[in-house]
């Protein structure tokens, strides 16, 4: 069994997908989020600013799904340029300094809307 999740406080998906899906009750899988605000405009011109917006979007989606950033246990980070890793990581650490989820970080040739950062997470319900 699965349930699709759409948050009114996060930017609308830019394709045929859900913000997240709850699977078998306790697990939430988010779609990758880029630095769009709720109006659909790209926020930030550097990796740090974009990471802040991406995490804000993820927070809204997780809260809509009855979870939170504290319940994230796996993240995947996509960077347009691996040289942005330190800037992304400094922001990421502010939000995941206690829980320290497992993480993969990869460089992608191009991200949606020419974003610098995209992050997806797997979490449990609060």
C-alpha positions in Angstrom: 0.0 0.0 0.0 1.2 3.5 -0.7 -0.1 7.0 -0.4 1.0 10.0 -2.5 1.9 13.2 -0.6 1.5 16.8 -2.0 2.4 19.7 0.3 0.7 23.1 -0.4 3.8 24.7 1.2 6.3 23.3 -1.3 6.7 24.1 -5.0 4.5 22.2 -7.3 6.2 19.2 -9.0 7.5 20.2 -12.4 6.6 16.8 -13.9 4.2 13.9 -13.5 5.3 12.9 -10.0 4.4 13.3 -6.3 6.3 15.3 -3.7 6.6 12.0 -1.8 5.1 8.6 -1.3 4.3 6.9 2.0 5.0 3.1 1.6 3.8 0.4 4.0 2.9 2.9 6.6 6.2 4.1 8.2 8.4 4.9 5.2 8.4 8.2 3.2 10.3 8.5 -0.1 10.6 12.1 -1.4 11.1 13.1 -5.0 14.3 15.1 -5.6 13.8 18.7 -4.6 15.6 21.7 -6.2 15.7 25.3 -5.0 12.3 26.4 -6.2 10.1 28.4 -3.9 6.4 27.8 -3.6 5.7 30.2 -6.5 8.0 28.0 -8.7 10.9 30.5 -9.0 14.5 29.4 -8.5 16.0 30.7 -5.2 19.7 31.4 -4.8 22.6 31.7 -7.2 25.1 29.6 -5.2 25.1 26.1 -3.7 24.7 27.3 -0.1 21.6 29.4 -0.8 20.1 26.7 -3.0 20.7 24.0 -0.4 18.8 26.2 2.2 15.8 26.3 -0.1 16.0 22.6 -1.0 16.0 21.6 2.7 13.2 24.0 3.4 11.1 22.3 0.7 12.0 18.9 2.1 11.0 20.0 5.6 7.5 21.1 4.3 7.0 17.9 2.4 8.0 15.7 5.4 5.8 17.7 7.8 2.8 17.2 5.4 3.6 13.4 5.5 3.7 13.4 9.4 7.5 13.3 9.6 10.4 15.7 10.0 14.0 16.2 9.1 14.9 14.4 12.4 13.4 11.2 11.0 15.4 11.1 7.8 17.7 8.1 7.6 19.0 8.3 4.0 19.7 11.2 1.6 20.9 11.4 -1.9 22.5 14.7 -3.0 23.0 15.6 -6.6 25.4 18.5 -7.4 26.0 20.1 -10.7 29.6 20.7 -9.7 31.4 18.6 -7.0 33.4 21.8 -6.2 30.1 23.0 -4.5 30.4 20.1 -2.0 31.9 22.2 0.8 29.2 24.9 0.5 26.3 22.4 0.3 27.8 20.3 3.2 28.1 23.4 5.5 24.3 24.1 5.1 23.4 20.3 5.2 25.3 19.9 8.5 23.1 22.6 10.2 20.0 20.5 9.6 21.4 17.0 10.0 24.1 17.5 12.7 22.4 15.2 15.2 20.7 12.5 13.2 23.5 12.1 10.5 21.6 10.0 8.0 23.4 7.8 5.5 24.2 9.9 2.4 25.3 9.5 -1.2 26.6 12.6 -3.1 27.0 12.5 -6.8 27.8 15.0 -9.5 25.2 15.2 -12.2 25.7 16.6 -15.7 22.5 18.7 -15.5 19.8 19.1 -12.9 16.1 20.2 -13.4 15.7 23.9 -14.0 19.6 24.1 -14.2 19.7 23.9 -10.4 23.0 23.6 -8.6 21.7 21.2 -5.9 19.0 18.5 -5.8 18.3 16.4 -2.7 15.9 13.4 -2.1 15.4 11.7 1.2 14.0 8.6 2.8 12.4 9.0 6.3 10.1 7.4 8.7 6.8 8.8 10.1 7.3 10.7 13.4 
